[in-house]
């Protein structure tokens, strides 16, 4: 414990020194005007104080600032940095409605087999090159190219025309259903009607076609060649040490920032983020970097508690899964026994913490379209140890006899998150008298094993949240073509037919509800907790990101990245000791 604390303190001392040398001389810049010539809000601190700092993960394997190159290996691991490097076609408001991003409009064809996006005119890259529809086409061709082994390639399988065929090498990447009609017009063709297609392109700002051709995909993290079409551009990057983005003066998009600089300082993100925040060395901490002990401090402090802003986030659920093609989990009664042996209520109350989530008995979190609003699905996985024992006996393992030892594999979980799964394994083991061990693996090794066919993760735990607001996304994970080794033909039929249904949203949602019932009954997964998410902000952070949504919740909601253009630092910062005054 002493060693851990000393390392955190050492990290903090380095952070203080870096912050001290980071504040640039602002020269003739007007103290009350931003880089676009706009007056700052009346209660804003001077422009030299309009900076943002966050803690990056020093253990993370990083290759890019672009989600087109990699989703899981982006620089820093804090979305407040990499999502501002360029602009996606669409964005979300605080109520999860699609709003214009780099595209000012979009519409479906009469037959529903294509979508046309119109880009805002006048957008440019930071080197002066116009942003065009071809940049998006080239970016999607990069993602689908099997030579690039893209880690999110499954996203458009069965959605964009010829996407799956290109992934399999059956057609060339030039044959996927994407084309630039002209510089400002992008057309995406689909495999049948796909009413949710616009939502799927939210997460993918483009690479610049010119820089990609000249320098390759690593241009994004090379200050000598990096270009940006977003509100910020790369000033410097020292891997594992420091990342600095500056406001892009050529930016013509939908979210010009008041902030002039964003900095990522590397350290112990999981264990040191709250300490850095308390010492004024960061401006925001996401809930995943807060422990139950941190929450005790927050709840006891009126300033901290007033600035912790909860939200529904990406409707994330944590769950256990199996390789159902291989014994012993090819036996439904074994899976049912494990499901009924998991005491979710006790684990959420005593280990997870009720401030972090609610017990889950199904996959889709409350509030997500087609979720189980009535609790009808609880009966299929409720905690009942006696029932669990009888099911395991029926499967041929009375009192756990001869049940093969199992390793529960985790995806590089933090110490506090790993404790959730240690408690889950203990609950199942103690009830069924089976031997379970927990292995917290390196992230990429886990994902490689999960996606391998046949999979090498026989029994695992992971969390999943939406990529777009439609059941086709969340339930698509469980299709036989998805990430899990579970097959239910009727589930596949329902989801695939609902995915292309237009004109009757009530029937479509019911099909997804029926599909989730099959998932829960057949125990494709065992669902532990629906997360309650949130962010802790410094009291001197302000902006339209905190305007209330339709439920009256004022928070930085998942997906409404437009509002980063409204964040600013208020005059109240002068009352605090921060990296700005170090």
Secondary structure by P-SEA (a helix, b strand, c coil): caaaaaaaaaaaaaaaaaaaacccccccccccccccccccccccccccccbbbbbbbccccccccccccccccccccccccccccccccccccccccccccccccccccccccbbbbbccccccccccccccaaaaaaaaaaaacccccccccccccccccaaaaaaaccccccccccccccccbbbbbcccccccccccccccccccaaaaaccccccccccccccccccccccccccccbbbbcccccccccccccccbbbbbbccccccaaaaaaaccccccccccccaaaaaaaaacaaaaaaccccccccccccccccccccccccaaaaaaaaaacaaaaaaacccccccccccccccccccccccccccccccccccaaaaaaaaaaacccccccccccccccccccaaaaaaaaaaaaaaaaaccbbbbbbbccaaaaaaaaaccccccccccbbbbbccccccccccccccccccccccaaaaaaaaaaaaccccaaaaaaaaaaaaaaaaaacccccccccccccccccccccccccccccccccccccccccccccccccccccccccccc
